Amino acid sequence: MKQLTPSASVAPWLYWSLFPIHRAFVHLYFGQIIIKGHEHLPESGPVILAPKHFSRWDPVVLALLSTEPLWFMTNANQFEGFQGWLIQRLGAFPVDLNHPKVSSFRCAIELLQAGKKLVLFPEGGIVRDQPLRSLKTGLARMVLQAEATASEALTIPIVPIALRYDPGAYQGATVLINISSPLYSQEYRQDNDKQTAIALTQALESALLKALETISE
């Protein structure tokens, strides 16, 4: 198993100390949390959770989906002061959204090859003014590279997740989480990796839009 880069780490003492506090706080802060499609989450092995990004609350809410740490690619501007110290010890690692560095993608690939559960917001940032921002192929290319460079056969499911806060991401709101069936790169193979990444990205975009439509009904 690969050793993780220094920028990606979880402090077990901190994570497990905060685990019951986090669960209690989220359920107290929000009025109700409804999760549909939990059966679509793989029980073991690497996975990418690909959620709609609606609010700064999203990572806090998504952490409810797993009893083991989730790893988050997070905007580099969030790593200042105590907040930065805290989130970096709870599985967050930085990416410069304006000028992404190879090291951030290498870190994500190493996490996946180490069998971790990785959260990537495919829109690249919080989007509230439209149902879903058009997706770029970065996530799909990352999956293809991680699978191709693994030391042994590796399959990485991509799980589209729709989020909704009703009436908004405020105290007492109802949180709706709709988890869709995983997508697999093998199902979208084309003549080359570039075309495969495009096909996989289009499938992810369609799945997210469908999940968002369902959650709004």
C-alpha positions in Angstrom: 0.0 0.0 0.0 1.3 3.4 -0.9 2.4 5.9 1.8 0.2 9.0 1.7 1.7 12.4 1.0 2.3 14.7 4.0 -0.6 17.0 2.9 -3.1 14.2 3.3 -3.6 12.9 6.8 -6.1 12.0 9.5 -5.3 12.3 13.2 -7.1 9.3 14.7 -7.2 10.7 18.2 -8.9 13.9 16.9 -11.2 12.2 14.4 -12.6 9.6 16.8 -12.9 12.2 19.6 -15.0 14.4 17.4 -17.0 11.6 15.8 -19.9 11.4 18.3 -19.9 15.2 18.8 -20.1 15.7 15.0 -23.1 13.3 14.7 -24.9 14.9 17.6 -24.3 18.4 16.4 -25.5 17.8 12.8 -28.7 16.2 13.9 -29.4 18.9 16.5 -28.6 21.8 14.1 -30.7 20.6 11.2 -34.4 19.7 11.6 -34.3 16.5 9.7 -31.8 14.5 7.6 -33.2 12.2 4.9 -30.8 9.9 3.1 -31.9 7.9 0.0 -29.9 5.4 -1.9 -27.4 4.5 0.9 -27.2 1.0 -0.7 -25.3 2.5 -3.6 -22.3 3.3 -1.4 -19.5 0.6 -1.8 -18.8 -0.9 1.6 -15.0 -1.2 1.0 -12.3 -0.1 -1.3 -11.6 3.2 -3.0 -14.5 5.4 -4.1 -15.1 8.9 -5.3 -18.2 10.6 -3.9 -19.1 13.3 -6.4 -21.7 15.6 -4.8 -23.5 18.7 -6.0 -21.8 21.6 -4.1 -24.5 23.8 -2.6 -23.1 25.0 0.8 -20.2 25.2 3.1 -22.2 22.7 5.2 -21.8 20.1 2.5 -18.6 18.4 3.8 -20.1 18.4 7.4 -23.3 16.7 6.2 -21.6 14.3 3.8 -19.4 13.0 6.6 -22.6 11.3 7.9 -22.4 8.8 5.0 -19.4 6.9 6.4 -18.2 5.6 9.7 -14.6 5.9 8.5 -12.8 9.1 7.5 -13.7 10.7 4.2 -10.9 12.6 2.4 -11.7 16.0 0.9 -10.0 18.0 -1.9 -10.6 21.5 -0.5 -10.0 25.0 -1.7 -6.6 26.1 -0.6 -8.0 29.4 0.9 -9.7 27.4 3.6 -6.4 26.3 5.2 -5.7 29.3 7.4 -5.6 29.6 11.2 -7.3 27.1 13.5 -9.8 26.0 10.8 -6.9 25.0 8.5 -5.1 23.1 11.3 -8.4 21.3 12.1 -9.5 20.3 8.6 -6.1 19.2 7.6 -6.1 16.7 10.4 -9.6 15.5 9.4 -8.8 14.4 5.9 -8.8 17.7 3.9 -6.0 18.5 1.5 -5.6 21.7 -0.5 -6.1 22.5 -4.2 -5.7 26.0 -5.8 -8.9 26.2 -7.8 -7.4 29.0 -10.0 -4.1 27.3 -10.6 -4.3 23.6 -9.7 -0.9 22.0 -9.0 0.1 18.5 -10.0 0.8 17.7 -6.3 -2.9 18.1 -5.5 -4.0 15.6 -8.1 -1.1 13.3 -7.2 -2.3 13.3 -3.6 -5.8 12.4 -4.7 -4.5 9.6 -6.9 -2.4 8.2 -4.0 -5.4 8.3 -1.7 -7.5 6.3 -4.2 -4.7 3.8 -4.8 -4.5 3.4 -1.0 -8.2 2.4 -0.9 -9.6 5.6 0.6 -12.9 7.2 0.2 -12.4 10.6 -1.5 -15.0 13.5 -1.8 -14.6 15.6 -5.0 -17.0 18.4 -5.8 -17.1 18.1 -9.6 -18.4 21.7 -10.1 -15.2 23.0 -8.5 -17.0 25.3 -6.1 -20.3 26.3 -4.5 -23.0 26.9 -7.2 -26.4 28.1 -6.2 -27.5 30.1 -9.3 -28.1 27.1 -11.5 -29.0 23.4 -10.9 -25.5 22.2 -12.0 -22.5 23.9 -13.4 -21.2 22.3 -16.6 -18.5 19.7 -15.5 -14.9 19.6 -16.7 -13.1 16.3 -17.2 -10.6 16.6 -14.3 -12.3 14.1 -12.1 -12.7 11.5 -14.9 -9.1 12.0 -15.9 -8.0 11.5 -12.3 -9.9 8.2 -12.1 -8.4 6.9 -15.4 -4.9 7.8 -14.2 -5.3 6.2 -10.8 -6.6 3.0 -12.3 -3.9 2.9 -15.0 -1.0 3.5 -12.7 -2.0 1.3 -9.8 0.4 -1.5 -8.9 -2.5 -4.0 -9.2 -5.9 -4.1 -10.9 -8.0 -1.2 -9.5 -11.6 -0.2 -10.1 -12.8 3.1 -8.7 -16.6 3.7 -8.6 -17.8 7.3 -8.9 -21.0 7.9 -6.9 -23.1 11.0 -7.9 -24.8 12.6 -4.9 -27.5 15.3 -5.0 -27.9 17.6 -2.0 -30.7 19.9 -1.1 -31.4 22.1 2.0 -35.1 23.0 2.5 -35.8 25.9 2.8 -32.0 26.7 2.8 -28.8 25.7 4.5 -29.8 27.2 7.8 -30.5 25.9 11.3 -33.7 23.8 11.4 -33.6 23.1 7.7 -34.4 19.6 6.3 -31.4 18.1 4.5 -32.1 15.8 1.6 -29.3 13.5 0.3 -29.9 11.4 -2.9 -27.2 8.9 -3.6 -27.2 7.5 -7.2 -25.8 4.3 -8.6 -22.0 4.2 -9.1 -20.4 4.9 -12.5 -17.5 2.9 -13.7 -14.9 4.0 -16.3 -15.0 0.5 -18.0 -18.6 1.2 -19.0 -17.6 4.4 -21.0 -14.4 3.2 -22.7 -13.8 4.9 -26.1 -10.9 4.9 -28.5 -8.6 6.8 -26.2 -8.4 8.2 -22.7 -9.4 11.7 -23.7 -12.7 10.5 -25.3 -13.3 8.2 -22.4 -12.9 11.1 -19.9 -15.4 13.1 -21.9 -17.9 10.2 -22.0 -17.5 9.5 -18.3 -17.9 13.2 -17.4 -21.1 13.5 -19.5 -22.5 10.4 -17.7 -21.7 12.0 -14.3 -23.3 15.3 -15.3 -26.5 13.4 -16.5 -26.6 11.3 -13.3 -26.3 14.4 -11.1 -29.0 16.3 -13.0 -31.3 13.3 -12.7 -30.6 13.0 -9.0 -31.2 16.7 -8.5 -34.5 16.5 -10.4 -35.6 13.5 -8.3 -34.7 15.2 -5.0 -36.7 18.3 -6.0 -39.9 16.4 -6.6 
